[in-house]
Amino acid sequence: MKLDELLIEEDKTVLEAMQRLDETGHRILFIAPHNKLRGVVTDSDIRRHILRGGALADPITKMANYSPKSLPVERRSEAR
């Protein structure tokens, strides 16, 4: 797996995010312009968006998590 496969641009739609998740087989995508983490989109975010009446044509900015918690790889044992 290449990290680039898990990156998605903010101007993509919910449907495009779903397609990318399906292609990669992972449950998370990263919004990281200029290689700086800005937000994440998970399959759960998409599901909640749709259940609240959100459209597949909506931009992912309507449902992305822009306050993700993260750790450097060296500290991954601290993750819960």
C-alpha positions in Angstrom: 0.0 0.0 0.0 1.2 3.5 -0.9 0.3 6.4 1.3 -0.8 8.3 -1.8 -3.7 5.9 -2.1 -5.1 7.1 1.2 -5.0 10.8 0.4 -8.0 12.7 -0.9 -8.5 16.3 -1.9 -11.1 18.5 -0.1 -12.9 19.2 -3.4 -14.0 15.5 -3.8 -17.5 14.4 -3.2 -18.9 11.9 -0.7 -19.4 9.4 -3.5 -15.8 9.9 -4.7 -14.6 9.2 -1.1 -16.7 6.1 -1.0 -15.2 4.9 -4.2 -11.7 5.5 -3.0 -12.4 3.6 0.3 -13.7 0.7 -1.8 -10.7 0.7 -4.1 -8.2 0.8 -1.2 -10.0 -1.6 1.1 -9.2 0.7 4.0 -11.6 2.5 6.2 -9.9 5.9 6.4 -8.7 8.6 4.0 -6.5 11.6 4.9 -6.9 15.2 3.8 -3.3 16.3 3.8 -2.5 19.2 1.4 1.2 19.8 1.1 1.8 16.6 3.3 0.3 18.2 6.4 -2.6 16.4 8.0 -5.7 18.6 8.0 -8.5 16.1 8.3 -9.7 12.6 7.9 -12.7 10.9 6.4 -13.8 7.4 7.6 -16.4 5.0 6.4 -18.3 5.8 9.6 -18.3 9.6 8.8 -19.8 8.8 5.4 -22.5 6.5 7.0 -23.5 9.2 9.5 -23.6 11.8 6.8 -26.0 9.8 4.7 -28.2 8.8 7.7 -28.6 12.5 8.5 -29.9 13.1 5.0 -26.6 14.2 3.4 -26.2 13.8 -0.3 -23.6 11.7 -2.1 -22.9 14.8 -4.2 -21.9 16.9 -1.2 -18.3 17.8 -0.7 -16.4 15.8 1.8 -15.8 19.0 3.8 -19.4 18.7 5.1 -18.5 15.5 7.0 -14.7 15.3 7.4 -13.1 15.4 10.8 -10.9 18.4 11.0 -9.8 17.8 14.5 -8.2 14.3 14.2 -6.1 13.0 17.0 -2.7 11.7 15.8 0.6 10.4 17.1 4.0 10.1 15.5 4.8 6.5 14.4 7.4 6.3 17.2 4.6 6.7 19.8 2.0 4.3 18.2 2.1 2.1 21.4 0.4 5.0 23.2 -2.6 4.9 20.9 -6.0 3.7 22.2 
